[in-house]
């Protein structure tokens, strides 16, 4: 692990001290979702930095808020539909501006980011229904499916994969390529890494997975493919790349999904990065591992888009 990566790992592990808290945060059903959302939005606004060559513009989509993240000189015929993370309960297009803007600048393709409905008010499959709807709208605007990229991080990565399954079921043409960072694919929390990587994970507060995923499923079926794409029919998916760190409790959500998709005949490229943590490639260029991982993703995407 590079020195800069080690420093980031320590910052994440002991971030509670930076907030003046002696003990790490614990998430349970008593945790205020309203407060979490407020803190998420305020933190994003506080740390937002304009990115040279990137602009943010509200889209014409009417059903919920969505905005374009545009890079000067990007091709007009290609587009990323970006699914933001946030544990299924928080986050939005505006709070993800730094992350998506940075991704767009590295990739060189404009992105559309959108505010899918959040749990617990709107459990699964509300987010997937919203995602399929805005993707269909993109196609109606004239974008060719083979020139569309699905991309997402964490909860958003899981929603992106579940949306592929819904589109397949509904006969909607699938996008040309998919790229996800540490996707959440299993609402049953059955992966061994939830136990074996608990102490190694610097990002996930105690109880967070159980609480957030419980809200997302609500009274529904934890194994329904639109909630847990791991349990869906993974045949016929578009070429997909997954990047995940070995030091995350959700590591097996990625490795098991990739293995099952490969066995079903889909083209999947996965890399598990030693000592790395949740969604680390999106921190490029802060440390070498993040830069290398994000470059791999960008190259994979360009290799699979229509020329």
C-alpha positions, 0 to 999 in steps of 0.5 A: 500500500502506498504511503498516501493510501495508508494515510487515507486509510487512517483518516477514514478509520479515525474520522470520528476523532476529527468530529470530536467523538471518542468512539466510532459511530454506530448505526442502528434503528435509532439513528436519525436518517434525517440527520444523516442526510443533512450531514451528508449534504452539508459535508458535500457542500463544504468540500465541493471544489469546482473542477476545471472543464466540468459544469453542472446543468439541470436536466429536462427530466420531469419526474425527479431531479437529475443533472448533467455533469458535462466535460468540455469537448466530450462526445455528444453521442455517448453518455454515462447514467450514474447511480449515486451511492449513500447506503440506499438512504441518503445522497443525491445528484448534488452531493455526488458532484465531486465524485461524478465530476472527477469521474467524468473528467477522467473518462471524458464522457458526460454523465446524467446523475439523478435523485432516485427515491430513497429508503426507508420512505421508499423501499425497493424496488422504487429506486430501480423503477426510477432508474429504469424510467430515466434510462428509458427517457435517455433512449427516447432522447435519441441516445443509442443503448450501445453508447450508454454506460451504467456506472455507480458506487456502493448502493448505487452500484447495486441499483445499477446492476438490479436495473440491468435485470429489470431492463432485461425483464422488461425488454428494454435494450441494455446499455453498452457497458457497466462499471461499478465500484464496491456494489451492494448486491446482497440484502441477505448479508450472507457474504463471509467478508461481513465477518472476516473483514469487519475489523479491516474495514475503515469505512463502514460503521458498526450496524450500518449494513444491517440498518441501511439494507433493512430499510431498503428491503422494508417488508419485501423479499431480501432475495428479490433480484431488484433488491439483491441482484446477486440472486437474479438471472445474470445471463446476457448482461453487458460487459461489466467491470467491478472494482472492490477493495479487500478491506471491505465488509461488502467485498463478497457482494462483488466477488460472488456476483462476478463469479455467478455472472461469469458462470451464467456466460456474461462478460465480467472483469473484477479486480480485488485490490489488496488493502484497499477500502470501499469505493477507493478508485473514486478518490483518484488522483489522491493516491496511486492505487486509486488512479490505477484502478480508475484508469482501468475502469475508463479503459474498459469502458472505452474498449466496449463502447461503439466506435 
